Amino acid sequence: MRPRLLILAVLLAALAGCRGGAPAPPPSRLILWAWERPEDLRFVGDRAEVAVQTAFIEISPGGLKVRGRRFPLKVARPPAVSLVHVEIAPGRPVAWTPRLRALVSAAVLHYGQVARTPRVQVDFEVRESQRAVLLDVLGDVRRGLPKGISLSMTALASWCDTERWLDSAPVDEIVPMLFRLQPGGERLRNRLAKGGDFRNPRCRTALGIATDSPVQNAPAGRRVYLFDPRSWTEADFRRARRDVEAWR
């Protein structure tokens, strides 16, 4: 593992100087998250885009665990988004050293580009004391991505409604997730259903919803990322698409 991580650290410096690439095409308004499990999404065709999870990264006091996607993905056309999931293991605090930062950022950059998608998304939930870690990684990835590659991040819905630190996030898109909500989240969902919006304007371009937690109404005109807690089926896709189209 250690030689591989050292190679990833070198990638951080190498990728930082890369500025080539064609402009990214306009994003679709409907995107399916293909999580780390077997997925056959050929039935989707051109009705939606696919955001594929390409890696899992865990930061812990004992080191860094990095693995690429382990399950097959079948699609009718290439994915449009590469999603890298990052998490900090619970328990003892992690010493956020320059070396660890370089390794994590390099891993995100590497796996965010293995699928050669026009957009990279970072899925990294953090506690209040860990916000600087998330912002450090996003900043490194932003500087390292080639010109024309968009950077997206997922966010707890509460971040978009009660906190201002997201203003410092160097990303092109913030996707507030309207599922698995923290206490008080239902009040936010109800406000959105009645025509309200997130207090942070940066969170008003996209939404993340789940098939097992449907949204009855939400602000229109946004990109919608769909999560299914199980492997996608055409029936699940049809239901989710119908629900979204009803209020979009």
VEXDREN-2710 file (C-alpha; in Angstrom, 1 decimal):
% VEXDREN-2710
k/r/px/py/pz
1/MET/0.0/0.0/0.0
2/ARG/2.7/2.5/0.9
3/PRO/4.5/2.5/-2.5
4/ARG/1.1/3.1/-4.2
5/LEU/0.4/6.0/-1.9
6/LEU/3.8/7.5/-2.6
7/ILE/3.0/7.3/-6.3
8/LEU/-0.3/9.1/-5.7
9/ALA/1.6/11.8/-3.8
10/VAL/3.7/12.4/-6.9
11/LEU/0.5/12.6/-9.0
12/LEU/-0.6/15.6/-7.0
13/ALA/2.3/17.6/-8.2
14/ALA/2.2/16.3/-11.7
15/LEU/-1.5/16.9/-12.2
16/ALA/-1.3/20.4/-10.8
17/GLY/0.5/21.5/-13.9
18/CYS/-1.9/20.0/-16.3
19/ARG/-4.2/22.5/-18.0
20/GLY/-5.3/20.8/-21.2
21/GLY/-8.7/19.3/-22.1
22/ALA/-11.8/20.3/-24.0
23/PRO/-14.6/22.3/-22.3
24/ALA/-17.1/20.2/-20.5
25/PRO/-20.5/19.7/-22.1
26/PRO/-23.6/21.2/-20.4
27/PRO/-24.7/18.9/-17.6
28/SER/-27.9/16.9/-17.7
29/ARG/-30.8/17.8/-15.4
30/LEU/-31.1/14.2/-14.2
31/ILE/-28.1/12.2/-12.9
32/LEU/-28.2/8.7/-11.4
33/TRP/-25.6/7.9/-8.7
34/ALA/-24.1/4.5/-9.4
35/TRP/-22.8/3.5/-6.0
36/GLU/-20.2/0.9/-5.1
37/ARG/-22.2/-2.2/-6.1
38/PRO/-23.0/-4.0/-9.3
39/GLU/-25.1/-1.7/-11.6
40/ASP/-26.6/-2.3/-15.0
41/LEU/-27.9/1.1/-16.2
42/ARG/-28.1/0.3/-19.9
43/PHE/-31.9/0.8/-19.7
44/VAL/-31.4/4.5/-18.9
45/GLY/-30.1/5.3/-22.4
46/ASP/-30.0/9.1/-22.9
47/ARG/-32.8/9.8/-20.4
48/ALA/-30.3/10.6/-17.7
49/GLU/-26.6/10.8/-17.0
50/VAL/-24.6/8.6/-14.6
51/ALA/-22.3/9.6/-11.8
52/VAL/-20.1/6.6/-11.0
53/GLN/-18.4/6.1/-7.7
54/THR/-14.8/5.4/-8.7
55/ALA/-13.1/5.2/-5.3
56/PHE/-13.5/4.8/-1.5
57/ILE/-10.9/6.7/0.7
58/GLU/-10.8/6.3/4.4
59/ILE/-8.7/8.5/6.6
60/SER/-7.7/7.2/10.0
61/PRO/-5.0/7.6/12.7
62/GLY/-3.5/4.4/11.5
63/GLY/-3.1/5.5/7.9
64/LEU/-5.0/5.8/4.6
65/LYS/-7.2/3.2/3.0
66/VAL/-7.7/3.6/-0.7
67/ARG/-9.5/1.4/-3.1
68/GLY/-11.0/1.8/-6.5
69/ARG/-14.4/0.6/-7.7
70/ARG/-14.8/-3.2/-7.1
71/PHE/-18.0/-3.9/-8.9
72/PRO/-19.0/-3.8/-12.6
73/LEU/-21.0/-0.9/-14.1
74/LYS/-22.8/-1.3/-17.4
75/VAL/-24.0/1.8/-19.2
76/ALA/-25.4/2.8/-22.6
77/ARG/-23.0/5.7/-22.8
78/PRO/-20.0/6.8/-20.7
79/PRO/-20.6/8.2/-17.3
80/ALA/-20.6/12.0/-17.0
81/VAL/-19.5/12.3/-13.4
82/SER/-16.8/10.5/-11.4
83/LEU/-17.6/10.4/-7.7
84/VAL/-14.9/9.9/-5.0
85/HIS/-16.2/9.0/-1.6
86/VAL/-14.0/10.2/1.3
87/GLU/-14.6/9.6/5.0
88/ILE/-12.7/10.1/8.3
89/ALA/-12.9/7.0/10.5
90/PRO/-14.7/7.6/13.8
91/GLY/-12.7/7.4/17.0
92/ARG/-9.4/8.9/17.7
93/PRO/-8.6/12.3/16.1
94/VAL/-6.6/12.3/12.9
95/ALA/-3.4/14.4/12.7
96/TRP/-3.9/16.4/9.5
97/THR/-0.3/16.7/8.4
98/PRO/1.0/18.1/5.1
99/ARG/2.0/14.6/4.0
100/LEU/-1.4/13.1/4.8
101/ARG/-3.1/16.0/3.0
102/ALA/-0.9/15.4/-0.1
103/LEU/-1.8/11.7/-0.1
104/VAL/-5.5/12.2/0.2
105/SER/-5.7/15.0/-2.4
106/ALA/-3.6/13.0/-4.8
107/ALA/-5.8/9.9/-4.4
108/VAL/-8.9/12.0/-5.1
109/LEU/-7.3/13.5/-8.2
110/HIS/-6.2/10.1/-9.5
111/TYR/-9.5/8.3/-9.0
112/GLY/-11.5/11.3/-10.0
113/GLN/-10.0/11.1/-13.5
114/VAL/-9.7/7.4/-14.1
115/ALA/-13.0/7.4/-15.9
116/ARG/-12.1/10.5/-17.9
117/THR/-15.4/12.2/-17.1
118/PRO/-16.0/16.0/-17.6
119/ARG/-17.1/16.4/-14.0
120/VAL/-15.6/15.2/-10.7
121/GLN/-17.6/15.0/-7.5
122/VAL/-16.3/14.7/-3.9
123/ASP/-18.6/13.1/-1.4
124/PHE/-17.1/13.9/2.0
125/GLU/-19.2/14.4/5.1
126/VAL/-17.3/16.1/8.0
127/ARG/-17.9/17.2/11.5
128/GLU/-17.5/20.9/12.5
129/SER/-14.0/20.3/13.6
130/GLN/-13.1/18.7/10.3
131/ARG/-14.2/21.4/7.9
132/ALA/-10.7/22.6/7.2
133/VAL/-9.8/19.1/6.0
134/LEU/-12.6/19.1/3.5
135/LEU/-11.7/22.6/2.3
136/ASP/-8.0/21.7/2.0
137/VAL/-8.8/18.7/-0.2
138/LEU/-11.2/20.6/-2.4
139/GLY/-8.7/23.3/-2.9
140/ASP/-5.9/20.9/-3.9
141/VAL/-8.2/19.0/-6.2
142/ARG/-9.5/22.3/-7.8
143/ARG/-5.9/23.3/-8.5
144/GLY/-5.0/19.9/-9.8
145/LEU/-7.8/19.3/-12.2
146/PRO/-7.3/20.0/-15.9
147/LYS/-8.9/23.1/-17.3
148/GLY/-12.5/22.4/-18.4
149/ILE/-13.2/19.7/-15.8
150/SER/-15.9/20.8/-13.3
151/LEU/-15.7/20.1/-9.6
152/SER/-18.8/19.2/-7.6
153/MET/-19.3/18.4/-3.9
154/THR/-22.2/16.8/-2.0
155/ALA/-23.3/18.6/1.2
156/LEU/-25.6/18.0/4.1
157/ALA/-28.8/20.0/3.6
158/SER/-28.2/21.7/6.9
159/TRP/-24.8/23.1/5.7
160/CYS/-26.7/24.9/3.0
161/ASP/-29.2/26.4/5.3
162/THR/-27.4/27.4/8.6
163/GLU/-23.7/27.7/7.8
164/ARG/-21.6/30.1/5.8
165/TRP/-18.3/28.2/5.5
166/LEU/-19.4/26.7/2.2
167/ASP/-18.8/30.1/0.7
168/SER/-15.1/29.2/0.8
169/ALA/-15.5/25.9/-1.1
170/PRO/-13.7/26.1/-4.5
171/VAL/-16.3/24.2/-6.4
172/ASP/-18.6/24.7/-9.4
173/GLU/-21.5/22.9/-7.9
174/ILE/-22.9/22.1/-4.4
175/VAL/-25.4/19.2/-4.1
176/PRO/-27.5/19.4/-0.9
177/MET/-28.8/16.0/0.0
178/LEU/-32.5/15.9/0.9
179/PHE/-32.3/12.4/2.5
180/ARG/-30.9/10.8/5.6
181/LEU/-31.5/14.2/7.1
182/GLN/-30.3/15.3/10.5
183/PRO/-32.7/16.5/13.2
184/GLY/-34.7/19.5/12.0
185/GLY/-34.3/18.4/8.4
186/GLU/-38.0/17.8/7.8
187/ARG/-38.7/21.5/8.5
188/LEU/-36.4/22.3/5.7
189/ARG/-38.0/19.8/3.3
190/ASN/-41.4/21.3/4.2
191/ARG/-40.2/24.8/3.5
192/LEU/-38.8/23.8/0.1
193/ALA/-42.1/22.1/-0.7
194/LYS/-43.9/25.4/0.0
195/GLY/-41.8/27.4/-2.4
196/GLY/-38.9/28.3/-0.1
197/ASP/-35.2/27.8/-0.8
198/PHE/-31.8/27.2/0.8
199/ARG/-30.5/30.3/2.5
200/ASN/-27.1/29.9/0.8
201/PRO/-27.4/30.9/-2.9
202/ARG/-24.5/28.5/-3.8
203/CYS/-26.8/25.6/-3.0
204/ARG/-29.5/26.5/-5.5
205/THR/-28.3/24.7/-8.7
206/ALA/-28.6/21.1/-7.7
207/LEU/-30.4/18.6/-5.4
208/GLY/-29.8/15.1/-4.2
209/ILE/-32.8/12.9/-3.4
210/ALA/-33.3/9.2/-2.8
211/THR/-35.9/6.7/-4.1
212/ASP/-36.8/5.7/-0.6
213/SER/-37.3/9.3/0.6
214/PRO/-39.3/11.0/-2.2
215/VAL/-39.6/14.7/-2.3
216/GLN/-43.2/15.9/-3.0
217/ASN/-42.1/19.4/-4.2
218/ALA/-38.8/21.3/-4.5
219/PRO/-37.4/24.3/-6.3
220/ALA/-37.5/23.7/-10.1
221/GLY/-34.8/24.2/-12.7
222/ARG/-32.0/22.3/-10.9
223/ARG/-29.9/19.3/-11.6
224/VAL/-31.2/16.4/-9.7
225/TYR/-29.0/13.6/-8.5
226/LEU/-30.9/10.4/-7.7
227/PHE/-29.7/7.8/-5.1
228/ASP/-31.1/4.3/-4.8
229/PRO/-30.3/2.3/-1.6
230/ARG/-30.2/-0.8/-3.8
231/SER/-29.0/-1.6/-7.2
232/TRP/-31.0/0.4/-9.8
233/THR/-33.9/-1.2/-11.6
234/GLU/-35.9/0.3/-14.5
235/ALA/-39.0/0.4/-12.3
236/ASP/-37.1/2.4/-9.6
237/PHE/-35.8/4.8/-12.3
238/ARG/-39.3/5.3/-13.8
239/ARG/-40.8/6.1/-10.4
240/ALA/-38.1/8.5/-9.4
241/ARG/-38.1/10.2/-12.8
242/ARG/-41.9/10.6/-12.6
243/ASP/-41.7/12.1/-9.1
244/VAL/-39.0/14.6/-10.2
245/GLU/-40.8/15.6/-13.3
246/ALA/-43.9/16.3/-11.3
247/TRP/-42.3/19.2/-9.5
248/ARG/-39.3/20.1/-11.7
END
